[in-house]
Amino acid sequence: MTIRRGIFPFIIGTGVGSLGGLTGLGGAEFRLPFLIGLFRFAALEAVILNKATSLVVVATALPFRAAAVPLPSVAAQWPIILNLLTGSLLGAWFGAGWATKLKSQTLYRVIAGLLVLIAIVLVFGHDPSATGKPLFSGAALIVAGIIAGFAIGIVASLLGVAGGELLIPTLVLLFGADIKLAGSLSLAVSLPTMLVGFTRYSRDQSFSVIGRNKTFLLVMAAGSIVGTFIGGLLLGIVPEQVLLPILAAILVISAYKIWRHN
């Protein structure tokens, strides 16, 4: 039995999903280093599998959060969702196109650099108590939202992540959203953004990795959903002031290993 079969994908999926549930993220940025380092997938194959798993998690996370953040409250913020989507959908398409053209070693290093960037954002840009007024108003806010969405869409496609680690600080700092509402708005923006990136990846021959690893993907996705549910239950027990630096350290270590990956 290889490590790609059996219970290992479920265990990793559950563990990573729990981390994501605790921090309000999808957990894909923590899943990716396992796909490359432990399960030995090539960089682009790992990104595609990561995005497929993340799609399942994001699609289920929004209704999981409905008890705390009602869906009508999310829908009422459609101007913000549309603003960010205008940029993120374009970014997702271009990001996926660039990823399929990069050499494996270059993609490993791009991934490593982005993981370090996300670690920095987690520590310095994720403030649970932060809320307030939008940073700009009128046309300036719309332009800033499109630019931010475009950059986030690129990062999400290159890593195969939902982008919540960047979307949540953007929603809080740029639009002045409450942190809990920002988490649900992030999911609403992430799902269509990931679908666009996923569609773009389907045009590359590396997309066949999904067909070859259907069982692996289903087991890891199931574990991720269970983990997200567990993480949601544990939310509030582990203080974010302690958790976020630990997760950032994990990302930096993972980035170092991926940078040196052959």
Backbone torsions as a table, in degrees:
resi	resn	phi	psi	omega
1	MET	NA	124.4	178.3
2	THR	-82.7	166.0	-177.5
3	ILE	-69.1	-17.5	178.8
4	ARG	-79.1	-7.9	-179.1
5	ARG	-112.8	177.4	177.0
6	GLY	73.3	-142.9	-169.4
7	ILE	-92.3	-12.2	-175.9
8	PHE	-57.3	-47.0	178.6
9	PRO	-60.6	-35.3	179.6
10	PHE	-68.0	-42.4	-179.5
11	ILE	-62.7	-47.7	179.4
12	ILE	-63.9	-43.1	179.0
13	GLY	-59.8	-42.9	179.9
14	THR	-65.9	-45.1	-180.0
15	GLY	-62.2	-46.9	-179.7
16	VAL	-67.1	-39.9	177.9
17	GLY	-61.8	-36.6	178.2
18	SER	-64.9	-42.5	176.7
19	LEU	-60.5	-43.6	179.4
20	GLY	-63.5	-41.6	179.5
21	GLY	-63.9	-36.4	-180.0
22	LEU	-68.0	-36.1	-175.2
23	THR	-96.5	-7.7	-176.8
24	GLY	83.1	15.3	178.9
25	LEU	-108.7	168.5	178.7
26	GLY	-77.8	-19.3	177.6
27	GLY	86.8	0.8	-175.9
28	ALA	-64.1	-32.6	-179.9
29	GLU	-66.6	-23.2	176.6
30	PHE	-90.1	-25.0	178.3
31	ARG	-73.4	-36.3	-174.7
32	LEU	-58.6	-46.2	178.6
33	PRO	-60.2	-32.5	176.7
34	PHE	-68.3	-40.5	179.9
35	LEU	-62.0	-36.8	-179.5
36	ILE	-83.7	-48.9	-173.5
37	GLY	-80.5	-46.7	-175.0
38	LEU	-86.9	-46.1	-175.5
39	PHE	-92.0	-4.4	169.8
40	ARG	62.6	35.8	172.8
41	PHE	-82.0	148.1	173.5
42	ALA	-64.9	160.1	-172.2
43	ALA	-54.1	-53.2	-176.3
44	LEU	-67.3	-38.3	177.5
45	GLU	-62.8	-41.1	179.0
46	ALA	-63.4	-40.9	179.5
47	VAL	-62.9	-43.1	-179.1
48	ILE	-65.9	-44.6	177.8
49	LEU	-64.8	-38.1	178.9
50	ASN	-63.0	-42.3	-179.8
51	LYS	-66.7	-39.7	179.2
52	ALA	-63.0	-43.5	178.5
53	THR	-66.4	-41.6	-179.6
54	SER	-62.8	-35.7	178.3
55	LEU	-58.7	-43.6	179.9
56	VAL	-63.8	-45.3	-177.6
57	VAL	-64.8	-46.3	-178.6
58	VAL	-63.9	-39.9	-178.8
59	ALA	-64.3	-30.6	-179.1
60	THR	-93.0	-22.3	-175.5
61	ALA	-69.1	-37.2	-177.5
62	LEU	-60.2	-49.1	175.8
63	PRO	-66.9	-29.5	177.0
64	PHE	-60.7	-33.6	-176.8
65	ARG	-87.2	-2.1	-172.5
66	ALA	-62.7	-28.5	179.8
67	ALA	-65.6	-38.3	-179.2
68	ALA	-87.9	-36.3	-179.7
69	VAL	-127.9	96.2	-176.9
70	PRO	-56.9	143.3	-179.0
71	LEU	-59.9	-35.7	176.0
72	PRO	-60.1	-32.8	177.8
73	SER	-66.3	-35.9	177.5
74	VAL	-69.7	-46.3	-178.8
75	ALA	-61.3	-30.8	-178.5
76	ALA	-65.9	-18.4	-179.9
77	GLN	-97.0	29.4	-175.8
78	TRP	-58.8	-29.8	177.6
79	PRO	-62.6	-38.6	178.6
80	ILE	-67.4	-44.5	179.5
81	ILE	-58.9	-47.1	-179.2
82	LEU	-64.9	-38.8	179.6
83	ASN	-59.3	-51.2	-179.1
84	LEU	-68.9	-37.2	-179.5
85	LEU	-63.6	-33.6	179.5
86	THR	-55.1	-40.1	178.4
87	GLY	-86.8	-39.7	-172.1
88	SER	-69.0	-33.2	179.2
89	LEU	-65.5	-41.6	175.9
90	LEU	-65.6	-43.5	179.4
91	GLY	-61.6	-39.7	-179.9
92	ALA	-63.8	-41.7	-179.5
93	TRP	-65.8	-47.1	179.8
94	PHE	-67.4	-40.7	-179.4
95	GLY	-61.7	-43.2	178.8
96	ALA	-65.4	-38.2	178.1
97	GLY	-63.6	-42.3	178.5
98	TRP	-65.4	-40.3	-178.1
99	ALA	-61.1	-39.2	-178.1
100	THR	-72.2	-16.1	-178.5
101	LYS	-99.4	-14.3	-178.5
102	LEU	-76.4	145.8	172.4
103	LYS	-66.7	152.7	-176.4
104	SER	-55.4	-46.4	-177.4
105	GLN	-63.6	-37.8	177.7
106	THR	-65.8	-42.1	179.9
107	LEU	-64.7	-38.3	176.2
108	TYR	-56.9	-43.1	-176.1
109	ARG	-74.4	-34.7	174.0
110	VAL	-63.1	-44.4	178.5
111	ILE	-60.1	-45.0	-179.3
112	ALA	-60.3	-44.8	179.9
113	GLY	-63.3	-40.3	179.9
114	LEU	-68.5	-34.7	177.4
115	LEU	-63.8	-39.3	176.8
116	VAL	-65.1	-41.3	178.2
117	LEU	-60.3	-42.8	-179.8
118	ILE	-65.8	-37.4	177.6
119	ALA	-60.3	-41.9	178.9
120	ILE	-64.5	-42.7	179.5
121	VAL	-64.0	-40.0	179.8
122	LEU	-60.1	-41.0	-176.0
123	VAL	-78.5	-43.1	-171.3
124	PHE	-103.7	-15.2	-175.1
125	GLY	-115.9	1.3	-176.1
126	HIS	-111.9	90.3	-178.4
127	ASP	-111.4	106.8	-176.9
128	PRO	-59.5	-26.3	-176.3
129	SER	-92.2	-4.3	-174.9
130	ALA	-76.1	130.9	172.4
131	THR	-165.0	158.9	-178.5
132	GLY	166.2	-153.0	-177.5
133	LYS	-85.6	156.0	175.1
134	PRO	-57.7	149.7	-178.5
135	LEU	-69.7	-34.8	178.0
136	PHE	-126.2	-179.5	175.8
137	SER	-141.4	160.5	175.9
138	GLY	62.4	-139.0	-176.3
139	ALA	-63.3	-33.9	-179.2
140	ALA	-62.3	-38.7	178.9
141	LEU	-67.6	-40.2	-179.8
142	ILE	-63.8	-45.7	179.7
143	VAL	-63.7	-43.7	179.3
144	ALA	-62.5	-38.5	178.8
145	GLY	-65.3	-40.6	178.9
146	ILE	-65.4	-44.4	179.6
147	ILE	-63.0	-46.0	179.1
148	ALA	-62.4	-43.2	179.3
149	GLY	-61.8	-40.7	179.6
150	PHE	-61.4	-47.0	179.9
151	ALA	-63.4	-41.9	-179.6
152	ILE	-66.9	-38.8	177.9
153	GLY	-61.1	-39.5	178.0
154	ILE	-63.6	-49.5	-179.4
155	VAL	-60.8	-43.3	-179.0
156	ALA	-61.0	-39.5	-179.7
157	SER	-71.9	-41.3	-178.4
158	LEU	-64.6	-33.8	-178.2
159	LEU	-98.6	-15.4	-174.8
160	GLY	73.8	28.6	-177.0
161	VAL	-106.2	170.8	178.1
162	ALA	-78.2	-24.8	179.1
163	GLY	89.8	6.4	-177.4
164	GLY	-62.0	-30.8	-179.3
165	GLU	-64.3	-22.2	175.9
166	LEU	-104.1	-34.0	-179.1
167	LEU	-66.6	-43.1	-176.5
168	ILE	-61.8	-49.8	175.4
169	PRO	-60.8	-35.4	178.5
170	THR	-64.0	-44.3	-179.8
171	LEU	-65.6	-36.6	-179.8
172	VAL	-75.0	-49.0	-173.9
173	LEU	-79.3	-39.8	-175.9
174	LEU	-85.1	-41.6	-175.6
175	PHE	-104.2	-6.5	178.0
176	GLY	71.3	26.7	-177.3
177	ALA	-76.6	149.6	171.3
178	ASP	-62.8	145.9	-172.7
179	ILE	-61.8	-38.5	-179.7
180	LYS	-70.2	-43.1	177.4
181	LEU	-64.7	-37.2	179.3
182	ALA	-60.4	-36.7	178.8
183	GLY	-62.4	-42.5	179.7
184	SER	-73.8	-38.2	176.0
185	LEU	-62.5	-37.3	177.8
186	SER	-59.5	-42.9	178.8
187	LEU	-65.0	-39.2	-179.9
188	ALA	-64.5	-34.0	177.1
189	VAL	-78.9	-37.5	-173.9
190	SER	-65.7	-41.3	-172.2
191	LEU	-60.2	-54.4	177.8
192	PRO	-65.2	-33.1	178.3
193	THR	-62.5	-43.8	179.7
194	MET	-68.4	-35.9	178.1
195	LEU	-62.0	-39.9	178.2
196	VAL	-64.8	-46.6	178.0
197	GLY	-61.7	-40.3	-179.6
198	PHE	-64.0	-40.9	177.8
199	THR	-62.7	-40.8	178.6
200	ARG	-65.1	-41.4	178.8
201	TYR	-63.8	-30.4	-176.8
202	SER	-63.2	-15.2	179.6
203	ARG	-85.5	-7.8	-179.3
204	ASP	-98.8	148.2	-177.6
205	GLN	-63.7	-24.2	179.1
206	SER	-66.2	-15.0	-180.0
207	PHE	-62.7	-20.1	179.7
208	SER	-63.6	-12.3	178.4
209	VAL	-60.0	-29.0	179.2
210	ILE	-66.9	-45.4	179.0
211	GLY	-63.6	-36.0	-178.7
212	ARG	-76.0	-19.7	-174.8
213	ASN	-128.7	40.6	-177.6
214	LYS	-60.8	-45.1	-178.9
215	THR	-63.8	-45.2	178.0
216	PHE	-56.3	-46.5	-177.6
217	LEU	-63.5	-44.1	-179.5
218	LEU	-64.7	-41.6	-179.6
219	VAL	-66.0	-43.8	-179.7
220	MET	-67.9	-38.7	178.6
221	ALA	-63.6	-41.6	177.9
222	ALA	-62.1	-43.7	177.9
223	GLY	-63.0	-38.0	-179.7
224	SER	-65.1	-39.8	179.1
225	ILE	-66.0	-44.1	177.0
226	VAL	-60.5	-43.2	-179.7
227	GLY	-63.9	-41.8	178.3
228	THR	-60.3	-41.0	178.2
229	PHE	-63.6	-44.5	179.3
230	ILE	-63.3	-44.2	179.6
231	GLY	-60.1	-38.5	177.1
232	GLY	-63.2	-38.1	178.2
233	LEU	-67.4	-34.1	-177.9
234	LEU	-82.8	-10.4	-177.7
235	LEU	-57.7	129.1	-179.0
236	GLY	103.2	-23.2	178.5
237	ILE	-80.6	-44.4	179.0
238	VAL	-95.7	116.9	-178.8
239	PRO	-67.4	137.8	-178.7
240	GLU	-64.5	-26.5	179.3
241	GLN	-61.8	-27.5	178.3
242	VAL	-92.8	-41.1	-172.4
243	LEU	-69.9	-46.2	-173.4
244	LEU	-61.1	-43.4	176.4
245	PRO	-62.4	-34.8	178.0
246	ILE	-64.8	-45.9	179.7
247	LEU	-64.3	-39.1	178.0
248	ALA	-62.0	-40.4	178.3
249	ALA	-63.8	-39.0	177.4
250	ILE	-61.4	-42.3	179.8
251	LEU	-64.3	-41.3	-179.6
252	VAL	-65.4	-42.9	177.6
253	ILE	-63.0	-43.1	178.2
254	SER	-62.2	-41.5	179.3
255	ALA	-60.6	-41.9	179.1
256	TYR	-62.0	-43.5	-179.4
257	LYS	-66.6	-40.9	-179.8
258	ILE	-68.4	-38.1	178.5
259	TRP	-58.4	-38.3	-178.0
260	ARG	-90.5	1.6	-175.5
261	HIS	-68.5	137.0	177.2
262	ASN	-106.5	NA	NA
